[in-house]
Amino acid sequence: MTTPITIIGAGLGGLTLARVLHVHGIPATVYEADVSADTRAQGGQLDIHEHDGQIALAAAGLIDEFRAVIHRGGDVARVLDQHGTVLLDESDDRTGARPEVLRGDLRRILLDSLPADTVRWGHKVTLVRSLGDGRHELTFADGSAVTANLLVGADGAWSRIRPLVSDAKPEYTDVTFVETYLYDVDQRHPATAEAVGAGAMYALTPGKGIVAHREAGDILHTYVELNRPAEWIADIDFTDATAARARIAAEFDGWAPELTALITDGETAPVPRMIHTLPAAHRWDRVPGVTLLGDAAHLMPPSGDGANLAMLDGAELARSIAAHPDDIEAALAAYETTLFPRSAAAYADAHEVLDLCLGERAPFGLVELLEGSLQEQH
């Protein structure tokens, strides 16, 4: 195949697709709205699973680079109640099965593995038009345009490519995560650092919880999880960081101070992340010359699977294209045949995890899940 493949979105899924195509000698161009790789923070740590994310990295030939950036010892977890009492302490490091890495480090590895001109920064798609015969014209915010013979939407939750194949739109789940950070925690916040431990900490009750993760560099990265309607979130002025912290912390009145300090002592402005999903078992009929991967295809609640699935999508799509170099439609059909059931299963699991964290059985449902996982490993 000599015609470059057009990928929209330079996230982990789009870059994995470009890298595995490159490994197979197939050219691709990635168009990304951000003006550079450093425009935005790339988020926190990810646990990269043996059965999907690590398979994708192996297909990309990047396992050694991946192992070099693993946060050793970060793959442990504990569950607390709102008073700080430990309900489960998973002290065994499982680095072989689900090692932790920073999303930004993983993205850098993928970017560094590609030819320098692969990613075209500052190209925000404003219009997509079908030209027939599987070809599409894309217009960017700067007025430039390109024609794609094979177009892949790897552009996330609010994909501009998705409408070519599906009418589905993300819907709010009535759950918002509020993100904040603490730095130099062992010296400046020792009680909170001890409560969180060496890896992930979950302090949960029905409808709300505080989840934190220790990252490399003595950092605690927190997501405050709230089951609240969109109107409740909209009523908080997040441009006033002090007032927003106080409003969020008020929801945790009576909780252990070492836990609420993750909110009240936050050293970055709190950022609301409203959780949206696509419909369950989202799929589409085969549309010539275009497909989706990652959140563009199967947006679901955060459960540790999103980045892994996006990378596996990218790797599987690239391998399908390499296996059908002269028949793009056969390649896309084969890819989607495995994509849809894989996505549906992960979607169901993600909603189950969200219910275990914030549903009526919180936190004990999550304790049971983690205990079962430990028994399987041993």
C-alpha angles and dihedrals in degrees: 000000000000102000110097115242116234116225122186112207132034097219123123094281097049093045092048089052091050092047096049090046088052090051087056093047095251116136122229137174122211119205115201129184094215113090093227142358090263099050095103137022109258099220132250138298126326128200106224112212128220093227099054121358095043091046089055093049090050090052087051091052091237105115094114092050089048093051090052092064100042115130098233114219093014094107097088131098142196134191122214135182121234091271093057096256112149112240097172131009113190097193100166113099110230096191093146095058105033112009118184124236134166113258090228092055091050092049091049091053091053094046092049090052094059131079109268095248096051096095120057106201125205094033109131113180112233101166137019121192129184114231095185129248090067094299124127134190118218123198120198132209091256090059096254121127139197135191118230125204090186116023124190121191107214091151102118137233097341095041118179089202098054095078089066089069107017143030092210117124130192115263128203114252096206088251126110128183115208111207126211140149141221121201135203086014102170091058102032103029106025098156092051092044090053092048092052095045126192099320137005125351125196120193105176143168129167109295099005144043148158117237121184136175130199110231130193113279098046093287131146114205113197136196115190105205119210130177097213136136120257091252091059091053092045090055091065116088101222090180086074099063096186094051092044092052091050092049093050093043090053088068088064099050110155095023121128111284092229086062100042088049086074085070106029096044095042111146096203128056109269112255122202116223107193109206114231130176139191118235118286114272091012110191140148140208116263110277114192116252100003141081141156139232138186120004091349087066105031114010108185139160116289109270105143093273105088101083092037092052093046092054093046089049089053094048094045093048091050092049091048091052090048090050092052103036094159099039114055094175091055089049094051093044092052091048094049092047089066096031097062101055092039091053094046092053093048091046091056091048092049093053090048091053091048090052091049089053100044107012130098094282096054126165097008095058090059091047090055091048093051093044089052090050091052092050091052091053093050 
